[in-house]
Amino acid sequence: MTEQTSTRGVVYSEVSRPESAPESYGLHAGVLGPVETLAQSVSAVAPSASPSLTIPLVFALAGNATWFVYLLATGAIFLVGFCVSRFAQLSASPGSLYTYTADTLPTIFGVIAAWALLLAYLATGASVAGGALYYTSVLAQQFFHWAPPALPVLALVCAVAGFIAYRNVKLSAELMLWIEIASVGLIVIVLAVVLVRFGWHFDMDQFQLKGVSFSALGPALVLSMFSFVGFESATTLGSETRDPLRTIPRAVLQCALLAGIFFMLCSYSVVLGFRGESDKLSASASPLHLLAVRAGVSPLGVGVDVGALISMFACVLACITAAARVLMRMARGKLLPAVFERTNGQHGTPTAAVAWSTGLLFAATAVLALRGATGSDIYDLLGSLSVFGFLTTYALVALALPFARRALGRHSHVVAVVSVLTVAVMILIAIFDLKSTADAIHARIPYLYLGYIAAGIAWYAARRGKVVTISA
């Protein structure tokens, strides 16, 4: 996409021709291949976290329909992935979903998308930093019968991830790739042993959805959606990916498909493995470890816990990488000071943006830890907040897609129908989320999110007025 400046001093964009070369923004252009680009999305999803931290929560609501809920979530994510991938075929930039919306819809929608996406990545990164604290405590208790203090663990996780994100994007992507391969591989081995241990037969209770309360499927769907958020984060690497208009759309859809299959397999196998002892699934600090013990491969259980901890770290790294590039694009759009645009000449990374993303992640987790929140509490609360940011951005991208294609003379009735359906599904999930609030703390999260968006709009209005005054 190309940018122009209006007579009022406000930056706006127009949809470019698909064959246009993406602007580098001072980043190292074309250093990432298809596998490394996919690694960014996979790491942001943190697939190793869901089997232990999210699937048990979904099971508590959906029971034997847990796999079915993840099937529904996969369908919803595929709708979003379709819209995102079609946009990713049209343009490539560090701003990803924010750019897609800002370049197509009226300015206010772009502003909302920018702040919502930034919050989504930062809150997700902080959430999984809490998950890393949780697994650090689990492992320390297993080996040393001692729980380490929260603040040093959180500081170390955020600082190391921030340093790697600053140092080299290619190194970051390769590190995330191998971390996820190792952790997911261990989980697949444990699940395969469980299936062999319990016999190669269909669990008819699960396929018949026995004992399922269908009124609980909506809230369960909301929880399952958090397992997928971040799957689109490959789009933030538009300036650093080789052949981005082909590589990024594929990475987005591949991540959605692979994650959906993995989560459904995990759901089915975990519920099968805890058949007759379902209370232990919800109460266990490490369900996969316990499942490995029951399957007779307890050493793999320890490996799964270690893999989950390292996967959490990879997700923090992925979120810092993504958030920093959104900050860059927001600065280019005059939503933030120009300092966030600047990149390090040697490393080709946005220094200030990475530093601020890292600092904000640590600050969010530190505040909650000082108020007595555990690692699992941080994972839950900040994860719940991030979902609103993602749902908002996904809906706005889906809304913008038909208009962007029409501007290029590529209007399609199929795309328009999918766009409308995606927006409707995102709104429905948001409604489920609001109705499923279980306590006073979670009930405040929507209001906190709306207050944050209102503050972002007010900030934009103030900066816009300043820019207009200077131009005059």
C-alpha positions in Angstrom: 0.0 0.0 0.0 1.1 3.6 -0.5 0.7 6.5 1.8 -0.2 10.1 1.1 -0.6 13.1 3.3 -3.7 15.2 3.2 -3.7 19.0 3.3 -4.7 18.7 6.9 -1.5 16.8 7.8 -3.2 13.5 8.5 -1.8 10.4 7.0 -4.1 8.2 5.0 -3.5 5.3 2.6 -4.8 3.8 -0.6 -5.0 0.2 -1.7 -2.0 -0.7 -3.8 -1.6 -3.1 -6.7 -0.9 -6.6 -5.5 2.4 -6.8 -7.3 3.8 -3.7 -5.6 6.9 -4.4 -3.5 6.3 -3.9 0.2 8.0 -1.0 1.9 10.9 -2.1 4.2 10.2 0.4 7.0 13.9 0.1 7.9 13.5 -3.6 8.7 15.6 -6.3 7.1 13.5 -7.1 4.0 13.0 -10.7 2.8 15.0 -12.5 5.5 12.2 -14.9 6.5 11.1 -17.9 4.5 7.7 -19.7 4.6 8.6 -22.0 7.5 9.9 -19.1 9.7 6.9 -17.0 8.9 4.6 -19.9 9.9 6.6 -20.2 13.1 5.6 -16.6 14.1 1.9 -17.5 13.9 2.3 -20.9 15.6 4.3 -19.5 18.4 1.8 -16.7 19.0 -0.9 -19.4 19.4 1.3 -21.3 21.9 -0.3 -24.7 21.1 1.4 -26.4 24.1 -0.4 -24.2 26.6 -4.0 -25.1 25.7 -3.9 -28.8 26.6 -3.0 -28.0 30.2 -4.5 -24.5 30.8 -7.4 -24.1 28.5 -8.8 -27.5 27.5 -9.6 -28.4 31.1 -11.6 -25.1 31.5 -13.5 -25.9 28.3 -14.1 -29.5 29.5 -15.6 -28.1 32.8 -18.3 -26.5 30.7 -18.7 -28.7 27.6 -17.8 -32.2 29.0 -18.0 -34.8 26.2 -18.5 -32.0 23.7 -15.0 -30.5 24.3 -13.7 -31.7 20.9 -16.9 -30.5 19.2 -16.4 -27.0 20.7 -12.9 -26.9 19.3 -14.4 -28.0 15.9 -16.8 -25.0 16.1 -13.9 -22.7 17.1 -11.8 -24.0 14.2 -14.7 -23.1 11.8 -14.9 -19.6 13.3 -11.1 -19.1 13.0 -11.2 -20.4 9.4 -13.7 -17.7 8.5 -11.4 -15.1 10.0 -8.4 -16.7 8.3 -10.2 -16.6 5.0 -10.7 -12.8 5.3 -7.2 -12.2 6.6 -5.6 -14.3 3.9 -7.5 -12.4 1.2 -6.3 -9.1 2.6 -2.7 -10.5 2.9 -2.8 -11.2 -0.9 -3.3 -7.4 -1.5 -0.8 -5.8 0.8 2.1 -6.4 3.2 3.3 -4.1 6.0 4.3 -4.4 9.7 0.8 -3.0 10.7 -1.0 -6.2 9.5 -4.7 -6.2 10.5 -4.5 -2.5 11.5 -3.3 -1.5 8.1 -6.0 -3.6 6.4 -8.7 -1.7 8.2 -7.1 1.8 8.2 -6.5 1.7 4.4 -10.1 0.8 3.7 -12.6 2.0 6.3 -13.2 5.5 7.7 -10.4 6.7 10.0 -12.1 6.0 13.2 -12.3 2.3 12.4 -8.6 2.2 11.7 -7.9 3.9 15.0 -10.0 1.4 16.9 -8.3 -1.5 15.0 -4.8 -0.2 15.9 -5.4 0.1 19.6 -7.4 -3.1 19.8 -4.7 -5.1 18.0 -1.9 -3.6 20.1 -3.8 -4.5 23.3 -4.5 -8.0 21.9 -0.8 -8.8 21.4 0.4 -7.1 24.6 -2.3 -8.8 26.7 -1.6 -12.2 25.1 2.1 -11.8 25.7 1.5 -10.9 29.3 -1.0 -13.7 29.7 1.5 -16.4 28.5 4.2 -14.8 30.7 1.9 -15.7 33.5 1.6 -19.1 32.0 5.4 -19.3 32.1 5.4 -18.4 35.8 2.8 -21.1 36.3 4.9 -23.8 34.7 8.0 -22.6 36.5 6.2 -23.1 39.8 4.9 -26.5 38.7 8.4 -27.7 37.8 10.0 -26.2 40.9 7.5 -27.9 43.1 8.1 -31.2 41.4 11.8 -31.1 41.7 12.6 -28.8 44.6 9.3 -28.5 46.6 9.7 -24.8 46.4 7.9 -22.0 44.4 10.2 -19.2 43.1 9.2 -15.6 43.6 7.0 -14.2 40.8 8.7 -11.0 40.0 12.2 -12.3 39.1 10.7 -15.1 37.0 8.5 -12.6 35.1 11.4 -10.2 34.7 13.7 -12.9 33.3 11.1 -14.2 30.8 10.2 -10.7 29.5 13.8 -9.5 29.4 15.2 -12.5 27.5 12.4 -12.5 25.1 12.7 -8.8 24.5 16.5 -9.1 23.9 16.0 -11.8 21.3 13.2 -9.8 19.6 15.6 -6.8 19.4 18.6 -8.8 18.4 17.5 -10.6 15.2 14.1 -11.4 13.8 15.4 -14.4 11.9 17.0 -15.8 15.0 13.7 -15.2 16.8 11.7 -17.1 14.2 14.1 -20.0 14.1 14.2 -20.3 17.8 10.4 -20.2 18.0 10.1 -22.9 15.3 12.3 -25.4 17.1 10.7 -24.7 20.5 7.2 -25.4 19.1 8.3 -28.5 17.2 9.8 -30.0 20.3 7.0 -29.2 22.7 4.2 -30.2 20.3 6.1 -33.4 19.4 6.2 -34.5 23.1 2.5 -33.8 23.5 1.6 -35.8 20.4 3.7 -38.8 21.6 1.9 -38.7 25.0 -1.5 -38.6 23.3 -0.6 -41.4 20.9 0.4 -43.6 23.8 -2.9 -42.7 25.5 -4.8 -43.8 22.4 -2.9 -47.1 22.3 -3.3 -47.6 26.0 -7.1 -47.2 25.9 -7.6 -49.0 22.6 -8.2 -47.9 19.0 -11.9 -47.5 19.3 -14.3 -44.6 19.1 -15.4 -43.0 22.4 -19.1 -43.0 21.6 -19.8 -40.8 24.7 -17.8 -38.0 23.0 -19.2 -38.5 19.5 -22.8 -38.7 20.8 -22.2 -35.7 23.1 -23.5 -37.6 26.0 -24.6 -35.5 29.0 -23.8 -32.3 27.3 -25.7 -29.1 28.3 -26.0 -27.2 25.0 -26.5 -23.9 26.9 -22.9 -24.2 28.1 -21.5 -24.5 24.6 -21.5 -20.7 24.0 -19.3 -20.0 27.1 -17.1 -23.0 26.2 -16.7 -21.6 22.7 -15.4 -18.3 24.1 -12.8 -20.1 26.1 -11.7 -22.2 23.2 -11.2 -19.1 21.0 -8.4 -18.0 23.2 -6.5 -21.1 22.1 -6.3 -19.7 18.6 -5.7 -16.0 19.0 -2.5 -14.8 17.4 -2.8 -17.2 14.5 -2.7 -14.3 12.2 0.4 -12.7 13.6 2.5 -13.7 10.6 0.9 -10.7 8.9 3.0 -8.4 11.1 6.1 -9.7 9.2 5.0 -8.3 5.9 8.2 -6.3 5.3 10.5 -9.1 6.4 9.1 -12.1 4.6 10.2 -13.2 1.2 7.3 -13.1 -1.3 4.9 -11.9 1.4 1.8 -11.7 -0.8 2.0 -15.5 -1.2 3.8 -16.7 1.9 1.8 -14.9 4.6 -1.7 -15.9 3.4 -0.6 -19.5 3.3 1.0 -19.2 6.8 -2.3 -17.8 8.2 -4.5 -20.6 6.8 -1.9 -23.3 7.6 -1.7 -22.2 11.2 -5.5 -22.2 11.6 -5.7 -25.7 10.1 -2.8 -27.2 12.1 -3.9 -25.6 15.4 -7.5 -26.8 14.9 -6.5 -30.4 14.2 -4.1 -30.4 17.2 -6.6 -29.0 19.6 -9.4 -31.4 18.6 -6.9 -34.4 18.9 -5.8 -33.1 22.3 -9.4 -32.6 23.5 -10.5 -36.1 22.4 -7.5 -37.8 23.8 -7.4 -36.0 27.2 -11.1 -36.6 27.8 -10.7 -40.2 26.9 -7.7 -40.6 29.2 -9.5 -39.2 32.1 -12.7 -41.3 31.5 -14.2 -42.1 34.9 -12.0 -39.5 36.7 -13.1 -36.3 35.1 -12.8 -34.4 38.3 -9.1 -34.9 38.2 -8.9 -33.2 34.7 -10.3 -29.9 36.0 -8.3 -30.1 39.3 -4.9 -31.2 38.1 -2.1 -28.6 38.0 -0.6 -30.5 35.0 -3.2 -32.7 33.3 -0.9 -34.0 30.5 1.7 -34.9 33.1 -0.9 -36.9 35.0 -2.1 -38.4 31.8 1.5 -39.5 30.9 1.7 -41.2 34.3 -1.5 -43.0 33.8 -0.3 -44.1 30.4 2.9 -45.5 31.9 5.3 -42.9 30.3 5.8 -40.5 33.3 9.2 -39.2 32.1 7.4 -37.8 29.0 5.1 -36.0 31.4 8.0 -34.0 32.8 9.2 -33.3 29.3 5.7 -32.0 28.4 5.8 -29.6 31.3 9.3 -28.4 30.3 8.1 -28.1 26.7 5.0 -26.1 27.8 7.2 -23.7 29.8 9.5 -23.1 26.8 6.5 -22.8 24.5 5.2 -20.0 26.8 8.4 -18.2 26.4 8.3 -18.6 22.6 4.8 -17.0 22.7 6.0 -14.1 24.7 8.7 -13.6 22.1 6.2 -13.8 19.3 3.9 -11.3 20.9 6.7 -8.8 21.5 7.7 -9.2 17.9 4.2 -8.6 16.7 3.3 -5.7 19.1 6.6 -3.9 18.2 5.7 -3.9 14.5 2.2 -2.7 15.2 3.7 0.2 17.2 5.9 0.9 14.2 2.9 1.1 11.9 0.9 3.2 14.4 3.8 5.7 14.5 3.8 5.8 10.7 0.1 6.6 10.8 0.7 9.5 13.3 -1.1 7.6 16.1 2.1 7.5 18.2 5.4 9.5 18.4 7.9 9.0 15.6 10.4 7.4 17.9 8.5 4.1 17.5 9.3 4.1 13.8 13.0 4.0 14.2 14.9 0.8 13.6 18.4 -0.4 14.5 20.6 -0.2 11.5 22.6 -3.3 12.4 19.8 -5.6 13.6 16.9 -4.2 11.5 14.5 -4.3 14.4 12.4 -1.4 15.9 14.4 -0.7 19.1 12.1 1.6 20.9 9.0 -0.4 20.0 10.5 -3.6 21.2 11.6 -1.9 24.5 8.2 -0.5 25.1 6.4 -3.7 24.3 8.7 -5.6 26.6 8.3 -3.1 29.4 4.5 -3.0 29.1 4.3 -6.8 29.2 6.4 -6.9 32.4 4.5 -4.0 34.0 1.1 -5.7 33.4 2.2 -9.0 34.9 4.1 -7.3 37.8 1.1 -5.3 38.9 -1.1 -8.4 39.0 1.6 -10.5 40.8 2.0 -7.7 43.4 -1.7 -7.9 44.0 -1.5 -11.6 44.8 -2.4 -13.1 41.4 -0.9 -16.5 40.6 0.5 -17.5 37.2 -2.7 -19.1 36.3 -4.7 -16.0 37.4 -2.5 -13.8 35.1 -3.0 -16.2 32.2 -6.8 -16.2 32.7 -7.4 -12.5 33.4 -5.1 -11.0 30.7 -6.1 -13.7 28.2 -9.8 -12.8 28.8 -8.9 -9.1 28.1 -6.9 -10.0 24.9 -9.9 -11.8 23.4 -11.9 -8.6 23.1 -9.0 -7.0 21.2 -8.8 -9.8 18.8 -12.6 -10.1 18.2 -12.7 -6.4 17.5 -9.9 -6.5 15.0 -11.1 -9.7 13.3 -14.6 -8.2 12.9 -13.2 -4.9 11.4 -10.9 -6.7 9.0 -13.8 -8.9 7.8 -16.0 -5.8 7.4 -13.3 -4.0 5.4 -12.5 -6.9 3.0 -15.3 -6.4 0.5 -14.6 -2.7 0.2 -10.9 -3.2 -0.4 -11.6 -5.8 -3.1 -14.2 -3.5 -4.7 -11.6 -0.7 -4.8 -9.4 -3.0 -6.8 -12.2 -4.1 -9.2 -12.3 -7.6 -7.6 -15.8 -7.6 -6.0 -17.0 -11.1 -5.2 -20.4 -12.1 -3.8 -18.8 -15.1 -2.1 -16.3 -12.9 -0.3 -19.0 -10.5 0.7 -21.1 -13.3 2.2 -18.1 -14.7 4.1 -17.3 -11.3 5.3 -20.8 -10.7 6.7 -20.9 -14.2 8.3 -17.5 -13.6 9.9 -18.6 -10.3 11.4 -21.8 -12.0 12.7 -19.8 -14.8 14.3 -17.4 -12.4 16.0 -20.3 -10.4 17.4 -22.0 -13.6 18.6 -18.8 -14.8 20.4 -18.5 -11.4 22.0 -22.1 -11.7 23.3 -21.4 -15.2 24.6 -18.3 -13.7 26.4 -20.3 -11.0 28.0 -23.0 -13.4 29.2 -20.6 -16.0 30.5 -18.9 -13.7 33.0 -18.6 -15.8 36.2 -17.4 -13.3 38.8 -17.0 -9.6 39.6 -13.4 -9.4 38.4 -14.2 -10.8 35.0 -17.3 -8.6 34.8 -15.0 -5.5 34.9 -12.9 -6.6 31.9 -15.3 -5.4 29.2 -15.6 -2.0 30.8 -11.8 -1.9 31.1 -11.5 -2.7 27.4 -14.0 -0.1 26.4 -12.3 2.5 28.5 -9.0 1.7 26.9 -10.5 2.0 23.4 -12.1 5.4 24.4 -8.7 6.6 25.7 -7.1 5.5 22.4 -9.6 7.5 20.4 -9.1 10.5 22.6 -5.4 10.3 22.2 -5.8 10.2 18.4 -8.1 13.2 18.5 -5.6 15.1 20.6 -2.6 14.2 18.3 -4.6 14.9 15.2 -5.5 18.4 16.5 -1.8 19.0 17.2 -0.8 17.9 13.7 -3.5 20.2 12.1 -2.4 23.1 14.2 1.3 22.6 13.2 0.3 22.3 9.5 -1.7 25.5 9.7 
